[in-house]
Structure formats: C-alpha cells, structure tokens
C-alpha cells in the first residue's frame, strides 16, 4: 500500500511539473519530492493528526528541494512548489465552501479551521527550512564532490 501511495503521488507531482513548465530533466526529482512527502504525510497522519503530519512532511519536502537544488543546480522552487502539491488542502477548501452553501455553519467552521491550520503548517514548514543558511545544506554536497573527484583521478 505504501508503494502504491508513493507511485500515485510521484506521477501526480510529475504531471503537475509538466503543467508548470518545469524542465524535463527535473521531472523525476520533482516527482520524487512529492512522492516522498506524501508517503510521510500519509504514514504520520494516522498517528499524529493531519496538521502535524503536514508540517513534518513539508519540512522533509523543503529539505529535499534544497538538496536537489544544489545537486541539480536548479532553483529550489522547481522542486518545492510541485513537491507540496499533494499536501495542499483542496478538499478542505471545497468542504468549507460546501458547508457554507448548505448553511451548516458549525461544519463549515470546523473544516475551515482545519484547512487554515494545514495552510499555516505548510507555511511554517517551508520557513523553518528556508531559514537554514545554504552553506549548511551544501556541506554534504561538498563531501560528495570531493569523493567523486578522488574516484575520477583513480
């Protein structure tokens, strides 16, 4: 089941990357970012609740986006925007509107508040990782580059 969740989220994110005109050579990495974030969210949402699961998944997505941006020499937003696509609370917005139209204000308020919490969790997750200096994220890349240079010399 976990593999199915990853594959579906991977292809959904990759398709979203096509719509956003992301270069073809980045589709796989954007899809991987979205798939990994969704699987983490899906796994944690039953244990921790959707808001906490969203926050943790977005932190991981943002970290992956920054790492892929360094390794692939591409902007972070290529991987980040498409990576958070599966986590955007579209259903919550829909149900909030639906309950408002049906005049069920208690349910609309409940869904609206949950949707707002998820949106704030997405924002805070992105901010927490983007506030880390780029050099801290790039340190592992430096070691990988040194290793590849040594291997190439041999």
ZAMARGU-4260 file (C-alpha; in steps of 0.2 Angstrom, whole numbers, plus 5000, padded with zeros to 4 digits):
<rodrens>
0) 5000/5000/5000 | 5014/5012/5004 | 5022/5009/4987 | 5005/5012/4978 | 5004/5029/4988
5) 5021/5034/4983 | 5019/5029/4964 | 5002/5039/4963 | 5009/5054/4972 | 5025/5053/4961
10) 5016/5053/4945 | 5003/5067/4951 | 5018/5078/4956 | 5027/5074/4939 | 5011/5079/4930
15) 5010/5095/4939 | 5028/5098/4935 | 5023/5097/4916 | 5009/5109/4919 | 5021/5121/4927
20) 5034/5120/4913 | 5047/5113/4924 | 5062/5107/4913 | 5061/5088/4908 | 5077/5083/4916
25) 5069/5089/4933 | 5053/5079/4932 | 5059/5064/4941 | 5066/5074/4956 | 5051/5084/4957
30) 5040/5068/4957 | 5051/5060/4970 | 5050/5075/4981 | 5031/5075/4980 | 5030/5056/4982
35) 5041/5056/4997 | 5032/5070/5006 | 5015/5062/5003 | 5021/5045/5009 | 5027/5053/5025
40) 5011/5063/5027 | 5001/5048/5024 | 5010/5037/5037 | 5010/5051/5050 | 4993/5057/5048
45) 4985/5042/5057 | 4997/5044/5071 | 5000/5062/5074 | 4985/5071/5065 | 4984/5080/5049
50) 4992/5096/5054 | 5007/5089/5062 | 5009/5077/5048 | 5008/5091/5036 | 5021/5101/5045
55) 5034/5086/5046 | 5031/5082/5028 | 5033/5099/5022 | 5049/5101/5032 | 5056/5085/5023
60) 5050/5091/5006 | 5058/5108/5008 | 5075/5099/5014 | 5074/5088/4998 | 5070/5103/4987
65) 5085/5112/4994 | 5097/5097/4992 | 5090/5093/4974 | 5093/5112/4970 | 5111/5111/4975
70) 5114/5094/4967 | 5104/5098/4951 | 5109/5116/4950 | 5091/5122/4949 | 5080/5134/4958
75) 5073/5127/4974 | 5055/5132/4969 | 5055/5119/4955 | 5055/5105/4967 | 5046/5114/4981
80) 5031/5120/4973 | 5027/5104/4964 | 5033/5094/4980 | 5019/5102/4991 | 5006/5099/4978
85) 4999/5083/4986 | 4998/5092/5003 | 4988/5107/4998 | 4971/5106/5007 | 4960/5107/4992
90) 4947/5096/4999 | 4946/5106/5015 | 4943/5122/5005 | 4929/5113/4995 | 4920/5106/5010
95) 4921/5123/5019 | 4913/5131/5004 | 4900/5117/5003 | 4895/5118/5021 | 4894/5137/5020
100) 4882/5135/5005 | 4872/5121/5013 | 4871/5133/5029 | 4879/5121/5040 | 4890/5134/5049
105) 4897/5123/5063 | 4904/5110/5050 | 4910/5125/5039 | 4919/5132/5054 | 4927/5116/5059
110) 4933/5112/5041 | 4938/5130/5038 | 4949/5130/5054 | 4957/5113/5050 | 4961/5120/5032
115) 4968/5136/5039 | 4979/5126/5051 | 4986/5115/5037 | 4990/5130/5027 | 4999/5138/5042
120) 5008/5121/5044 | 5014/5122/5026 | 5020/5140/5028 | 5029/5137/5044 | 5037/5121/5037
125) 5044/5130/5022 | 5050/5144/5033 | 5059/5133/5045 | 5070/5125/5032 | 5072/5140/5021
130) 5079/5150/5036 | 5094/5137/5037 | 5109/5145/5028 | 5113/5137/5011 | 5130/5133/5016
135) 5124/5122/5030 | 5113/5112/5017 | 5128/5112/5005 | 5140/5104/5016 | 5136/5086/5012
140) 5137/5091/4993 | 5155/5097/4996 | 5160/5080/5003 | 5151/5071/4988 | 5160/5082/4976
145) 5177/5078/4984 | 5173/5060/4984 | 5169/5060/4965 | 5185/5070/4961 | 5196/5057/4970
150) 5187/5042/4962 | 5189/5051/4945 | 5208/5053/4947 | 5210/5034/4951
</rodrens>
